[in-house]
Structures are given as structure tokens and as C-alpha cells.
Amino acid sequence: MRSLKRSIPGQGVAALLALSLAACAQTPATQSAAQPVVDWRSVATTDNQQAFVDASSLADVGGFVEARTKQNFAQPQPAASKGKTYLSALNTYRFDCAQRKVAMKRLEAYAGADLQGPIVQKATSTDKNLRWLDAPESTVFGELLDFACKRR
């Protein structure tokens, strides 16, 4: 076996080692361990927004279905903070399939589309303080509920 030092002149060994280490740092196994797997499914589109459900997030929680959703808006939406707007939101919803109701558990609103940019608004609700809303058929909430409830 030949020595790398003899077969690669001068600083070539250091350069090869640096490139090898950089390549190892960017392997898919390293990246997937740092980021959770998501499976966004487009479930509703209107003139104003497109809504997705992360199919991998569906779970039964206390007799309800819980799911993480992403909404992209065509126009900036006003945030609770004066003068700030957002173009996308990451939500966790609870769905009451039998009563066709939805409640927001968590919200993070992002300045940019597709959950990019700074978070401009956050909100959470405890299980005791969930505010249930109707989710009629052929509405964004209705489509989110239908998707979540059919796949639980």
C-alpha cells in the first residue's frame, strides 16, 4: 500500500483531508438526524392561501386528532405586533372529527413564505383553554379536518 504522503505532493494531503472532513459533515444521515422528517400534503387551496398537513405528524391525543399544518398566504397577513406581517404559519391543530370542530394548539407566524424568515408571532393554548371553532365542509378548516380524520 502506498503512503498518501508520497503519492500526493506537498499540501495535497492537508487539502484532501479537509475535503474529506467537509464531505462527511454534510452527509444525509447527519442532516436527517438534526431535522425531523416532514411529509407536507397540500389539502386546500383558495385565492388567498394554500394549506398543507404534515402527514407524519398525525396523532391521537385525548380522543382528538392532532396535526401540524403549514399555511402560505398570497398577501401579507397582519401580525399581533403593530406593523409586522407574515406570509406563512406553522400551526398545530386539534380536530374533533365527530363534531367537525377545530382548535388551535400552537401557532408560529413567519415573515416569509414556506416558514422562512423571522418568526413575527407566536401563540399557544393549553388543553383547558382550547377555543373550538366549526370546520364546515369546503372550507380550509373543513379540508384540514377531513384530511386529518380520514388518516388517523
Order of alpha helices (4+ residues) and beta strands (2+ residues): alpha-alpha-alpha-beta-beta-beta-beta-beta-beta-beta-beta-alpha
